[in-house]
């Protein structure tokens, strides 16, 4: 019998050198042939000539790896053949978006199901703690808030309230609505920076893992401190 399993997930992935090396060694032990290719941030494609070349790639800050494709094949006499195509790439914009997808074909069911279980264990070890956040579109929240505030600023003049109070509310709501609409792009870019969908920490990008983690801790620490201070002042 022939088996095929296609799996796609949209999760945050942080891949330091040692985890990428572990994945490659896992493929080398299980398959006869392994080819690795990558796409850089400037859309250049690299076909690595050896399995270790990707680990030695400088991963320049201006030309860093954004996606990796693994193609693995083997044929065992009496057990049939097996093939794997694994893609690590930010494809969240697609209808059924993903950051990691694999297509596994095999004839030996004992080997195939065992291999898939071990593969998922390795991929799970790369899963970022903030995985759920990457799928939230923060820009939609700001658009919604901005539109609501803008509608309120239009409706306020129709309310029977004091003129001075009326003018202040109208002005404040208008300003807030425009601020919400103006910060959409910067906020989304900042979210992508501190919560990257895929971060491959090899070469010059090694330090980025610790750097992004520091920014996340700073943001969460600031928010937590603000909440505590606001809570304490509420009793005064």
Helices and strands as residue ranges (DSSP letters): E 3-9, E 13-16, H 17-30, E 33-40, E 45-48, H 53-56, E 65-76, E 80-88, E 100-106, H 109-125, G 131-135, H 138-156, H 163-182, H 184-194, E 198-201, G 203-205, H 206-233
